[in-house]
């Protein structure tokens, strides 16, 4: 009898609604706290709600991992349907999402939890790769092993336009915030694969439109041995015209078979604010 497998992830692994539907991905919502209330990501709140809340209150929405109990209920549904579950969680270096899901999975024989060691659209890219393996007929054991091989090869640079969210979230100092505003500095970040945490990268100076072009070209020039099957352009509310120009620029300097444009979800939006640009791909073995 063929093994029934389902791919799941928490909502901090950013995917478009179209990709979720195409690959039948099941999503465990992160928790978003605003105005003293808790909301389920995607189901009850969107990234635009995160930004609107800040505009209205000058406060940041707070995101947190699904609890062990929430993860348990989520897994139970699929286990009772006879599925083997392969679940991808937000980096253990950024959240307790992995630890909570792992604790919940101990109650089941056929729930496997993978620490993505990343966030946002790079996590989504990892989930897509696993879903493609499932379409190709690979076993759960093969999907888990190959996904874990991809994780150290994931690359995800971020470019941030407005640094107010970074400052309010405690990721930069008041002095850095002042200097960035004075000299129009656009910081970049990247995910450190050894521990799955966000680290500061190069600082760019100038208008976001011109800086992003340099960011894209430098990211591609500095990349080595890229797997050219897929690249994701992620963002936290950039215009369609701007994103299409980014895609066009990437096509000029690279030859990826597919380039996805994905709106980043509530978790990364709550940390980076509006107008962040994200690139995600992974390297060959």
Buried (B, 14 or more C-beta within 10 A) or exposed (E): EEEEBBBBBBBBBBBBEEBBEEBEBBBBBBBBBBEEEEBBBBEEBBBEBBBEBBEEEEEBBEBBBBBBEBBBEBBBEBBEEEBBBBBBBBBBBBBBBBBBBBBBBEEBEBBBBBBBBBBBBBBBBBBBBBBBBBEEEBBBEEBBEEBBEBBEBBBBBBBBBBBBBBBBBEBBEEEBBEEBEEEEBBBBBBBBBEEBBBEEBBBBEEEBEEBBEBBBBBBBEEBEEBBEBBBBBBBBBBEEEBBEBBBEBBEEEBEBEEBBBBBBBBBBBBBBBBBBBBBBBBBEE
